[in-house]
Amino acid sequence: MIRAARRWLSRRLSSVKGSDLIRWQLAAIAALAAGCAPKPLETFSFSGTPLVWPLPPDPPRIRYIGKIVGEASLGRPAGLGEALKAVVQGASPPRAFSTPTAVALAGMQVFVADPSHPAGPCVHALDLAAKQISVIEIADGALLKRPIDLAIHGQTLAVADSQREAVFLFGLDGRFQRTVGAGELNRPAAVAWSSDGALLWVLDSAAHEAVAFTRDGRRSHAIGGRGSTEGLFN
C-alpha cells in the first residue's frame, strides 16, 4: 500500500511547479509518514482464557495479564520527526530486551536488567504511563559490565553488577547516586532492601555470604561464609 501511495504521489508531484511543489512535497511526506507510523497498542492485551495461580477452587493470587518485550510493548505512536525519518531512512527497529535477568517495579515504572544486550550491558527503564523507554548504561563514571539483579525501595534503585564487584544506587529518574561495596564485594549476585529501607542486603556468591550495607554505603554486618556446617553457605 505504501509503495502504491508513493507512485501516485510521484506522478502527482511531476505536474506541480514552483511554490506549489514545495507545499505538495511537504504534504506528501506528512501523508507517507502517517501511513508508516505504528498504531497505538494496549500495553497488556491478553484476552484468552484467564491464567491464574493457584487454580480453583483456591482463590487466585496471581493472574497473567501480558508480557513486555521492550519498546514495542509501549504502544507509543511515532512522532512526526520519527515518522519522517522512517520515510526517508527506513524505520529503526524498536529497542528490545535481549537477556533479561531481573525486573523491579515502582508503580508504572519497570526496570529490566539486561547484562548481554547487543548494544551493551544495561538496565532498561520503561515508563508504562508515559510510554517512554530509556537505558541506564553508566554508573560512577564507567559502563556497566554485568548488571545481574535489581531492587527498589522508595525512590532508590539498586543495581548489582557482578563483574564490577559493586552495587550502584540510582534515583528512579536514572540519575546515579552512589556506589556500595566497592573493594568489599567479590561477586554480587542478588540484592534486596530491608522492609524499612535502612539496609541493603547483597548476596556475594564468590564469598558465600550475605552482606548488609547501610543506605549510605557502610558495611553493617554479614552472615554466612563458605562451609558445610550450620550458618555457612556453599
Accessible surface in RSA format (square Angstrom, percent):
REM  Atomic radii and reference values for relative SASA: ProtOr
REM  Chains: A
REM  Algorithm: Lee & Richards
REM  Probe-radius: 1.40
REM  Slices: 20
REM RES _ NUM      All-atoms   Total-Side   Main-Chain    Non-polar    All polar
REM                ABS   REL    ABS   REL    ABS   REL    ABS   REL    ABS   REL
RES MET A   1   191.40  99.1 141.64  93.7  49.76 118.5 110.47  93.9  80.93 107.2
RES ILE A   2    45.74  26.0  44.54  33.2   1.20   2.9  44.54  32.1   1.20   3.3
RES ARG A   3   180.65  75.8 178.48  91.0   2.17   5.2  59.71  81.6 120.94  73.3
RES ALA A   4    50.97  46.9  44.52  68.7   6.45  14.7  45.49  64.1   5.47  14.5
RES ALA A   5    37.57  34.5  29.54  45.6   8.03  18.3  37.02  52.1   0.56   1.5
RES ARG A   6    95.85  40.2  90.58  46.2   5.27  12.5  43.36  59.3  52.49  31.8
RES ARG A   7   139.30  58.5 134.84  68.7   4.46  10.6  62.65  85.6  76.64  46.5
RES TRP A   8   129.18  51.8 128.96  62.4   0.23   0.5 100.53  53.6  28.65  46.5
RES LEU A   9    18.03  10.0  18.03  12.9   0.00   0.0  18.03  12.7   0.00   0.0
RES SER A  10    71.07  60.1  61.56  82.2   9.51  21.9  28.12  59.9  42.95  60.2
RES ARG A  11   152.97  64.2 142.01  72.4  10.96  26.1  76.50 104.6  76.47  46.3
RES ARG A  12    94.47  39.7  90.17  46.0   4.29  10.2  23.60  32.3  70.87  43.0
RES LEU A  13    34.85  19.4  32.07  22.9   2.78   7.0  32.21  22.6   2.65   7.1
RES SER A  14    91.10  77.0  53.40  71.3  37.70  86.8  50.64 107.8  40.46  56.7
RES SER A  15    79.17  66.9  44.75  59.7  34.41  79.3  49.31 105.0  29.86  41.8
RES VAL A  16    19.56  12.9  12.00  10.9   7.55  18.2  15.13  13.1   4.43  12.0
RES LYS A  17   170.22  83.0 155.97  95.7  14.25  33.9 100.20  90.2  70.02  74.6
RES GLY A  18    53.78  66.3   0.00   N/A  53.78  66.3  43.84 120.3   9.94  22.3
RES SER A  19    72.12  60.9  60.69  81.0  11.43  26.3  38.76  82.5  33.36  46.7
RES ASP A  20    65.53  45.9  64.86  64.6   0.67   1.6   9.75  22.9  55.78  55.6
RES LEU A  21    51.94  28.9  51.94  37.2   0.00   0.0  51.94  36.5   0.00   0.0
RES ILE A  22   105.62  60.1 105.58  78.7   0.04   0.1 105.58  76.0   0.04   0.1
RES ARG A  23   143.64  60.3 137.27  70.0   6.37  15.2  69.62  95.2  74.01  44.9
RES TRP A  24    83.34  33.4  81.73  39.6   1.60   3.8  60.57  32.3  22.76  36.9
RES GLN A  25    76.60  42.8  75.69  55.3   0.92   2.2  14.93  31.8  61.67  46.8
RES LEU A  26   115.51  64.3 110.86  79.3   4.65  11.7 111.28  78.1   4.23  11.4
RES ALA A  27    57.82  53.2  45.76  70.6  12.06  27.4  53.22  75.0   4.60  12.2
RES ALA A  28     6.90   6.3   4.99   7.7   1.91   4.4   6.80   9.6   0.11   0.3
RES ILE A  29    61.96  35.3  61.96  46.2   0.00   0.0  61.96  44.6   0.00   0.0
RES ALA A  30    45.36  41.7  41.31  63.7   4.05   9.2  41.59  58.6   3.77  10.0
RES ALA A  31    59.90  55.1  41.49  64.0  18.40  41.9  50.70  71.4   9.20  24.4
RES LEU A  32    19.85  11.1  18.71  13.4   1.14   2.9  19.85  13.9   0.00   0.0
RES ALA A  33     0.57   0.5   0.57   0.9   0.00   0.0   0.57   0.8   0.00   0.0
RES ALA A  34    75.12  69.1  51.15  78.9  23.96  54.5  59.24  83.4  15.88  42.1
RES GLY A  35    44.02  54.3   0.00   N/A  44.02  54.3  20.97  57.6  23.05  51.6
RES CYS A  36    48.77  36.9  19.54  21.8  29.23  68.7  13.78  34.9  34.99  37.7
RES ALA A  37    25.71  23.6  15.83  24.4   9.88  22.5  17.49  24.6   8.22  21.8
RES PRO A  38    79.57  58.0  66.08  60.2  13.50  49.1  76.88  63.5   2.69  16.7
RES LYS A  39   166.75  81.3 155.50  95.4  11.24  26.8 108.42  97.6  58.32  62.1
RES PRO A  40    88.54  64.5  69.58  63.4  18.95  68.9  69.95  57.8  18.58 115.5
RES LEU A  41   113.85  63.4 104.57  74.8   9.28  23.3 109.79  77.1   4.07  11.0
RES GLU A  42   136.15  78.2 122.17  92.4  13.98  33.3  41.40  80.1  94.75  77.4
RES THR A  43    25.59  18.2  14.64  14.8  10.96  26.1   9.96  13.4  15.63  23.6
RES PHE A  44    71.74  35.9  48.78  30.2  22.96  59.7  49.54  30.0  22.20  63.5
RES SER A  45    85.38  72.2  59.28  79.1  26.10  60.1  33.26  70.8  52.12  73.0
RES PHE A  46    84.30  42.2  49.02  30.4  35.28  91.8  56.90  34.5  27.40  78.4
RES SER A  47   110.13  93.1  73.49  98.1  36.64  84.4  46.26  98.5  63.87  89.5
RES GLY A  48    43.82  54.0   0.00   N/A  43.82  54.0  30.87  84.7  12.95  29.0
RES THR A  49   111.01  79.0  97.68  99.0  13.34  31.8  65.16  87.5  45.85  69.3
RES PRO A  50    94.21  68.7  78.00  71.1  16.21  58.9  81.93  67.6  12.28  76.3
RES LEU A  51    96.23  53.6  91.51  65.5   4.73  11.9  94.60  66.4   1.63   4.4
RES VAL A  52    36.29  23.9  21.44  19.4  14.85  35.8  24.22  21.0  12.08  32.8
RES TRP A  53   141.58  56.8 141.29  68.4   0.30   0.7 115.25  61.4  26.34  42.7
RES PRO A  54    25.62  18.7  25.20  23.0   0.42   1.5  25.56  21.1   0.06   0.4
RES LEU A  55   124.85  69.5 118.85  85.0   6.00  15.1 118.85  83.5   6.00  16.1
RES PRO A  56   100.41  73.2  80.72  73.6  19.69  71.6  81.26  67.1  19.15 119.0
RES PRO A  57   136.51  99.5 106.29  96.9  30.22 109.8 113.21  93.5  23.30 144.8
RES ASP A  58    76.53  53.6  73.69  73.3   2.84   6.7   7.78  18.3  68.75  68.6
RES PRO A  59   105.45  76.9  98.39  89.7   7.06  25.7 103.54  85.5   1.90  11.8
RES PRO A  60    83.57  60.9  61.70  56.2  21.87  79.5  61.87  51.1  21.70 134.9
RES ARG A  61   190.13  79.8 151.87  77.4  38.26  91.1  51.98  71.0 138.16  83.7
RES ILE A  62   110.23  62.7 104.71  78.0   5.52  13.3 109.39  78.8   0.84   2.3
RES ARG A  63   153.79  64.6 133.92  68.3  19.87  47.3  38.97  53.3 114.82  69.6
RES TYR A  64    88.10  41.1  79.04  45.0   9.06  23.6  66.00  49.6  22.10  27.2
RES ILE A  65    73.91  42.1  68.21  50.8   5.70  13.7  70.48  50.8   3.43   9.3
RES GLY A  66    19.85  24.5   0.00   N/A  19.85  24.5   5.15  14.1  14.70  32.9
RES LYS A  67   145.68  71.1 133.15  81.7  12.53  29.8  83.84  75.5  61.84  65.9
RES ILE A  68    41.41  23.6  21.81  16.2  19.60  47.2  21.81  15.7  19.60  53.2
RES VAL A  69    65.81  43.3  62.31  56.4   3.50   8.4  64.67  56.2   1.15   3.1
RES GLY A  70     0.49   0.6   0.00   N/A   0.49   0.6   0.49   1.3   0.00   0.0
RES GLU A  71    41.38  23.8  38.20  28.9   3.19   7.6   7.24  14.0  34.14  27.9
RES ALA A  72    51.36  47.2  36.66  56.6  14.70  33.4  45.68  64.3   5.69  15.1
RES SER A  73    15.42  13.0   4.76   6.4  10.66  24.5  10.97  23.4   4.45   6.2
RES LEU A  74     0.08   0.0   0.07   0.1   0.01   0.0   0.08   0.1   0.00   0.0
RES GLY A  75     5.94   7.3   0.00   N/A   5.94   7.3   5.58  15.3   0.36   0.8
RES ARG A  76    83.41  35.0  67.53  34.4  15.88  37.8  25.81  35.3  57.59  34.9
RES PRO A  77    62.75  45.7  56.37  51.4   6.38  23.2  56.60  46.7   6.15  38.2
RES ALA A  78    31.27  28.8  13.64  21.0  17.63  40.1  15.90  22.4  15.38  40.7
RES GLY A  79    34.83  43.0   0.00   N/A  34.83  43.0  34.50  94.7   0.34   0.8
RES LEU A  80   117.32  65.3 103.05  73.7  14.28  35.9 106.82  75.0  10.50  28.3
RES GLY A  81    52.74  65.0   0.00   N/A  52.74  65.0  37.85 103.9  14.90  33.4
RES GLU A  82    83.81  48.1  74.58  56.4   9.22  22.0  46.38  89.7  37.43  30.6
RES ALA A  83     5.10   4.7   3.68   5.7   1.42   3.2   5.10   7.2   0.00   0.0
RES LEU A  84    55.50  30.9  55.29  39.6   0.20   0.5  55.50  39.0   0.00   0.0
RES LYS A  85   115.54  56.4 108.61  66.6   6.93  16.5  60.85  54.8  54.69  58.3
RES ALA A  86    21.68  19.9  13.70  21.1   7.98  18.2  14.63  20.6   7.05  18.7
RES VAL A  87    26.11  17.2  11.01  10.0  15.10  36.4  11.17   9.7  14.94  40.5
RES VAL A  88   113.97  75.0  80.69  73.1  33.28  80.2  86.10  74.8  27.87  75.6
RES GLN A  89   133.24  74.5  93.45  68.3  39.79  94.7  34.88  74.2  98.36  74.6
RES GLY A  90    39.79  49.1   0.00   N/A  39.79  49.1  31.04  85.2   8.74  19.6
RES ALA A  91    86.55  79.6  54.47  84.1  32.08  73.0  55.84  78.6  30.71  81.4
RES SER A  92    84.03  71.0  59.59  79.5  24.44  56.3  38.18  81.3  45.85  64.2
RES PRO A  93   120.03  87.5  98.79  90.1  21.24  77.2 105.60  87.2  14.42  89.6
RES PRO A  94    72.95  53.2  59.68  54.4  13.26  48.2  63.79  52.7   9.15  56.9
RES ARG A  95    59.99  25.2  50.63  25.8   9.36  22.3  31.29  42.8  28.71  17.4
RES ALA A  96    50.63  46.6  44.19  68.2   6.44  14.7  44.31  62.4   6.32  16.7
RES PHE A  97    36.92  18.5  15.60   9.7  21.32  55.5  15.60   9.5  21.32  61.0
RES SER A  98    52.90  44.7  19.69  26.3  33.21  76.5  10.49  22.3  42.41  59.4
RES THR A  99    60.95  43.3  59.08  59.9   1.87   4.5  47.08  63.2  13.87  21.0
RES PRO A 100    75.39  54.9  52.79  48.1  22.60  82.1  53.00  43.8  22.39 139.1
RES THR A 101    57.81  41.1  21.51  21.8  36.30  86.5  30.02  40.3  27.79  42.0
RES ALA A 102    17.26  15.9   4.05   6.3  13.21  30.0  15.17  21.4   2.09   5.5
RES VAL A 103    92.06  60.6  71.43  64.7  20.63  49.7  71.43  62.1  20.63  56.0
RES ALA A 104     9.26   8.5   2.95   4.5   6.31  14.4   9.26  13.0   0.00   0.0
RES LEU A 105   116.01  64.6  93.03  66.6  22.99  57.8  93.05  65.3  22.97  61.8
RES ALA A 106    24.25  22.3   9.44  14.6  14.81  33.7  19.36  27.3   4.89  12.9
RES GLY A 107    76.97  94.9   0.00   N/A  76.97  94.9  44.74 122.8  32.23  72.2
RES MET A 108   106.20  55.0 100.35  66.4   5.85  13.9  70.18  59.7  36.02  47.7
RES GLN A 109    52.19  29.2  52.19  38.1   0.00   0.0  10.35  22.0  41.84  31.7
RES VAL A 110     8.03   5.3   7.97   7.2   0.06   0.2   7.97   6.9   0.06   0.2
RES PHE A 111     1.33   0.7   1.33   0.8   0.00   0.0   1.33   0.8   0.00   0.0
RES VAL A 112     7.66   5.0   7.66   6.9   0.00   0.0   7.66   6.7   0.00   0.0
RES ALA A 113     0.00   0.0   0.00   0.0   0.00   0.0   0.00   0.0   0.00   0.0
RES ASP A 114     0.00   0.0   0.00   0.0   0.00   0.0   0.00   0.0   0.00   0.0
RES PRO A 115     6.98   5.1   0.21   0.2   6.78  24.6   0.21   0.2   6.78  42.1
RES SER A 116    58.68  49.6  38.16  50.9  20.52  47.3  28.76  61.2  29.92  41.9
RES HIS A 117    23.15  12.6  16.13  11.2   7.02  18.0  12.32  12.7  10.83  12.6
RES PRO A 118   120.29  87.7  77.06  70.2  43.23 157.1  89.45  73.9  30.84 191.7
RES ALA A 119    66.61  61.2  31.21  48.2  35.40  80.5  42.58  60.0  24.03  63.7
RES GLY A 120    20.79  25.6   0.00   N/A  20.79  25.6  20.75  57.0   0.03   0.1
RES PRO A 121    40.09  29.2  36.90  33.6   3.19  11.6  36.90  30.5   3.19  19.8
RES CYS A 122     0.00   0.0   0.00   0.0   0.00   0.0   0.00   0.0   0.00   0.0
RES VAL A 123     0.00   0.0   0.00   0.0   0.00   0.0   0.00   0.0   0.00   0.0
RES HIS A 124     0.22   0.1   0.22   0.2   0.00   0.0   0.03   0.0   0.18   0.2
RES ALA A 125    15.71  14.4  12.78  19.7   2.93   6.7  13.20  18.6   2.51   6.6
RES LEU A 126     2.92   1.6   0.00   0.0   2.92   7.3   1.37   1.0   1.55   4.2
RES ASP A 127    43.33  30.4  42.33  42.1   1.00   2.4  10.54  24.8  32.79  32.7
RES LEU A 128    14.11   7.9   8.95   6.4   5.16  13.0   8.95   6.3   5.16  13.9
RES ALA A 129    73.21  67.3  42.67  65.8  30.54  69.5  49.87  70.2  23.35  61.8
RES ALA A 130    52.63  48.4  27.15  41.9  25.48  58.0  38.28  53.9  14.35  38.0
RES LYS A 131    61.84  30.2  61.84  37.9   0.00   0.0  48.29  43.5  13.55  14.4
RES GLN A 132   110.61  61.9 108.34  79.2   2.27   5.4  26.15  55.7  84.46  64.1
RES ILE A 133    38.75  22.0  13.21   9.8  25.53  61.5  14.54  10.5  24.21  65.7
RES SER A 134    69.27  58.5  59.55  79.5   9.72  22.4  48.66 103.6  20.61  28.9
RES VAL A 135    48.85  32.1  25.98  23.5  22.87  55.1  25.98  22.6  22.87  62.0
RES ILE A 136    10.27   5.8   6.88   5.1   3.39   8.2  10.27   7.4   0.00   0.0
RES GLU A 137    60.22  34.6  56.42  42.7   3.80   9.0   5.25  10.2  54.96  44.9
RES ILE A 138   100.81  57.4  90.82  67.7  10.00  24.1  90.82  65.4  10.00  27.1
RES ALA A 139     0.19   0.2   0.00   0.0   0.19   0.4   0.19   0.3   0.00   0.0
RES ASP A 140    80.96  56.7  58.78  58.5  22.18  52.5   5.91  13.9  75.05  74.8
RES GLY A 141    76.21  94.0   0.00   N/A  76.21  94.0  35.37  97.1  40.84  91.5
RES ALA A 142    46.06  42.4  38.72  59.7   7.35  16.7  46.06  64.9   0.00   0.0
RES LEU A 143   119.15  66.4 113.13  80.9   6.03  15.2 113.13  79.4   6.03  16.2
RES LEU A 144     3.33   1.9   0.00   0.0   3.33   8.4   0.00   0.0   3.33   9.0
RES LYS A 145   117.46  57.3 106.65  65.4  10.81  25.7  55.04  49.5  62.42  66.5
RES ARG A 146    82.51  34.6  82.51  42.1   0.00   0.0  10.18  13.9  72.32  43.8
RES PRO A 147     0.00   0.0   0.00   0.0   0.00   0.0   0.00   0.0   0.00   0.0
RES ILE A 148    35.66  20.3  32.21  24.0   3.45   8.3  32.21  23.2   3.45   9.4
RES ASP A 149    27.95  19.6  27.95  27.8   0.00   0.0   3.80   8.9  24.15  24.1
RES LEU A 150    11.07   6.2   0.00   0.0  11.07  27.8   0.00   0.0  11.07  29.8
RES ALA A 151    13.40  12.3   8.64  13.3   4.76  10.8  13.40  18.9   0.00   0.0
RES ILE A 152    38.18  21.7   9.94   7.4  28.23  68.1   9.94   7.2  28.23  76.6
RES HIS A 153    54.76  29.9  51.21  35.6   3.55   9.1  42.56  43.9  12.20  14.2
RES GLY A 154    51.10  63.0   0.00   N/A  51.10  63.0  35.97  98.7  15.13  33.9
RES GLN A 155   131.79  73.7 126.95  92.8   4.84  11.5  60.86 129.6  70.93  53.8
RES THR A 156    10.60   7.5  10.60  10.7   0.00   0.0   0.59   0.8  10.00  15.1
RES LEU A 157     0.00   0.0   0.00   0.0   0.00   0.0   0.00   0.0   0.00   0.0
RES ALA A 158     0.00   0.0   0.00   0.0   0.00   0.0   0.00   0.0   0.00   0.0
RES VAL A 159     0.00   0.0   0.00   0.0   0.00   0.0   0.00   0.0   0.00   0.0
RES ALA A 160     0.00   0.0   0.00   0.0   0.00   0.0   0.00   0.0   0.00   0.0
RES ASP A 161     0.00   0.0   0.00   0.0   0.00   0.0   0.00   0.0   0.00   0.0
RES SER A 162    15.12  12.8  10.33  13.8   4.79  11.0   6.75  14.4   8.37  11.7
RES GLN A 163   107.76  60.3  86.91  63.5  20.85  49.6  27.93  59.5  79.82  60.5
RES ARG A 164    55.21  23.2  32.09  16.4  23.12  55.1  10.64  14.5  44.57  27.0
RES GLU A 165    83.98  48.2  83.57  63.2   0.41   1.0   8.41  16.3  75.58  61.7
RES ALA A 166     2.23   2.1   2.23   3.4   0.00   0.0   2.23   3.1   0.00   0.0
RES VAL A 167     0.00   0.0   0.00   0.0   0.00   0.0   0.00   0.0   0.00   0.0
RES PHE A 168     2.57   1.3   2.57   1.6   0.00   0.0   2.57   1.6   0.00   0.0
RES LEU A 169     0.99   0.6   0.99   0.7   0.00   0.0   0.99   0.7   0.00   0.0
RES PHE A 170     0.95   0.5   0.95   0.6   0.00   0.0   0.95   0.6   0.00   0.0
RES GLY A 171     8.16  10.1   0.00   N/A   8.16  10.1   8.16  22.4   0.00   0.0
RES LEU A 172    18.34  10.2  10.34   7.4   8.01  20.1  10.73   7.5   7.61  20.5
RES ASP A 173   105.13  73.6  63.85  63.6  41.28  97.6  50.39 118.6  54.74  54.6
RES GLY A 174    24.41  30.1   0.00   N/A  24.41  30.1   9.46  26.0  14.95  33.5
RES ARG A 175   181.08  76.0 175.54  89.5   5.54  13.2  58.78  80.3 122.30  74.1
RES PHE A 176    74.16  37.1  45.97  28.5  28.18  73.3  45.97  27.9  28.18  80.7
RES GLN A 177    83.95  46.9  54.02  39.5  29.92  71.2  24.38  51.9  59.57  45.2
RES ARG A 178    93.14  39.1  89.96  45.9   3.18   7.6  21.23  29.0  71.91  43.6
RES THR A 179    37.30  26.5  14.63  14.8  22.67  54.0  14.63  19.6  22.67  34.3
RES VAL A 180     1.18   0.8   0.73   0.7   0.46   1.1   1.18   1.0   0.00   0.0
RES GLY A 181     4.06   5.0   0.00   N/A   4.06   5.0   0.00   0.0   4.06   9.1
RES ALA A 182    66.36  61.0  44.69  69.0  21.66  49.3  46.00  64.8  20.35  53.9
RES GLY A 183    85.69 105.7   0.00   N/A  85.69 105.7  43.32 118.9  42.36  94.9
RES GLU A 184    76.17  43.7  56.14  42.5  20.03  47.7  34.01  65.8  42.16  34.4
RES LEU A 185     6.11   3.4   0.00   0.0   6.11  15.4   0.17   0.1   5.94  16.0
RES ASN A 186    80.11  55.2  71.32  68.9   8.79  21.2  10.39  25.0  69.72  67.4
RES ARG A 187   124.75  52.4 124.75  63.6   0.00   0.0  28.75  39.3  96.00  58.2
RES PRO A 188     0.00   0.0   0.00   0.0   0.00   0.0   0.00   0.0   0.00   0.0
RES ALA A 189    34.23  31.5  24.07  37.1  10.17  23.1  24.07  33.9  10.17  26.9
RES ALA A 190    34.02  31.3  33.58  51.8   0.43   1.0  33.82  47.6   0.19   0.5
RES VAL A 191    11.95   7.9   0.00   0.0  11.95  28.8   1.97   1.7   9.98  27.1
RES ALA A 192    53.48  49.2  51.38  79.3   2.09   4.8  53.27  75.0   0.20   0.5
RES TRP A 193    30.94  12.4   6.00   2.9  24.94  58.6   6.00   3.2  24.94  40.5
RES SER A 194    27.20  23.0  18.32  24.5   8.87  20.4  25.97  55.3   1.23   1.7
RES SER A 195   117.26  99.1  79.81 106.5  37.45  86.3  59.36 126.4  57.91  81.1
RES ASP A 196   105.39  73.8  76.45  76.1  28.94  68.4  45.61 107.3  59.79  59.6
RES GLY A 197     1.16   1.4   0.00   N/A   1.16   1.4   1.08   3.0   0.08   0.2
RES ALA A 198    52.70  48.5  41.29  63.7  11.41  26.0  49.03  69.0   3.67   9.7
RES LEU A 199    39.51  22.0  39.51  28.3   0.00   0.0  39.51  27.7   0.00   0.0
RES LEU A 200     1.30   0.7   1.30   0.9   0.00   0.0   1.30   0.9   0.00   0.0
RES TRP A 201    69.44  27.9  68.32  33.1   1.12   2.6  55.61  29.6  13.84  22.4
RES VAL A 202     0.18   0.1   0.00   0.0   0.18   0.4   0.18   0.2   0.00   0.0
RES LEU A 203    78.63  43.8  75.66  54.1   2.97   7.5  75.82  53.3   2.81   7.6
RES ASP A 204     0.19   0.1   0.19   0.2   0.00   0.0   0.00   0.0   0.19   0.2
RES SER A 205    39.63  33.5  28.37  37.9  11.26  25.9  30.62  65.2   9.01  12.6
RES ALA A 206    39.30  36.1  15.64  24.1  23.66  53.8  20.10  28.3  19.20  50.9
RES ALA A 207    28.75  26.4  12.02  18.6  16.72  38.0  20.95  29.5   7.80  20.7
RES HIS A 208    37.18  20.3  33.35  23.2   3.83   9.8  25.40  26.2  11.77  13.7
RES GLU A 209    31.78  18.2  31.78  24.0   0.00   0.0   1.11   2.2  30.67  25.0
RES ALA A 210    16.91  15.5  16.91  26.1   0.00   0.0  16.91  23.8   0.00   0.0
RES VAL A 211     0.17   0.1   0.17   0.2   0.00   0.0   0.17   0.2   0.00   0.0
RES ALA A 212     0.00   0.0   0.00   0.0   0.00   0.0   0.00   0.0   0.00   0.0
RES PHE A 213     0.00   0.0   0.00   0.0   0.00   0.0   0.00   0.0   0.00   0.0
RES THR A 214    25.61  18.2  24.73  25.1   0.88   2.1  24.73  33.2   0.88   1.3
RES ARG A 215    82.67  34.7  80.59  41.1   2.08   5.0  53.95  73.7  28.73  17.4
RES ASP A 216    85.35  59.8  63.34  63.0  22.01  52.0  35.63  83.9  49.72  49.6
RES GLY A 217    16.52  20.4   0.00   N/A  16.52  20.4   4.84  13.3  11.68  26.2
RES ARG A 218   149.18  62.6 143.99  73.4   5.20  12.4  71.49  97.7  77.69  47.1
RES ARG A 219    95.58  40.1  69.83  35.6  25.75  61.3  29.49  40.3  66.09  40.1
RES SER A 220    54.77  46.3  20.26  27.0  34.51  79.5   7.69  16.4  47.08  66.0
RES HIS A 221    82.03  44.8  73.81  51.3   8.22  21.0  64.32  66.3  17.71  20.6
RES ALA A 222    38.13  35.1   9.97  15.4  28.16  64.1  10.17  14.3  27.96  74.1
RES ILE A 223    93.90  53.4  86.88  64.7   7.02  16.9  93.90  67.6   0.00   0.0
RES GLY A 224    26.82  33.1   0.00   N/A  26.82  33.1   0.00   0.0  26.82  60.1
RES GLY A 225    16.58  20.4   0.00   N/A  16.58  20.4  16.58  45.5   0.00   0.0
RES ARG A 226   169.35  71.1 141.46  72.1  27.89  66.4  43.31  59.2 126.04  76.4
RES GLY A 227    22.91  28.3   0.00   N/A  22.91  28.3  21.35  58.6   1.56   3.5
RES SER A 228   114.53  96.8  74.03  98.8  40.50  93.3  48.90 104.1  65.63  91.9
RES THR A 229    93.60  66.6  83.39  84.5  10.21  24.3  79.63 107.0  13.96  21.1
RES GLU A 230   177.76 102.1 147.95 111.9  29.81  71.0  70.24 135.9 107.53  87.8
RES GLY A 231    59.64  73.5   0.00   N/A  59.64  73.5  40.63 111.5  19.01  42.6
RES LEU A 232    67.55  37.6  50.84  36.4  16.71  42.0  50.84  35.7  16.71  45.0
RES PHE A 233    84.63  42.3  80.83  50.1   3.80   9.9  84.63  51.3   0.00   0.0
RES ASN A 234   132.19  91.2  70.79  68.4  61.40 147.8  32.19  77.5  99.99  96.6
END  Absolute sums over single chains surface
CHAIN  1 A    14023.5      10826.1       3197.4       8356.3       5667.1
END  Absolute sums over all chains
TOTAL         14023.5      10826.1       3197.4       8356.3       5667.1
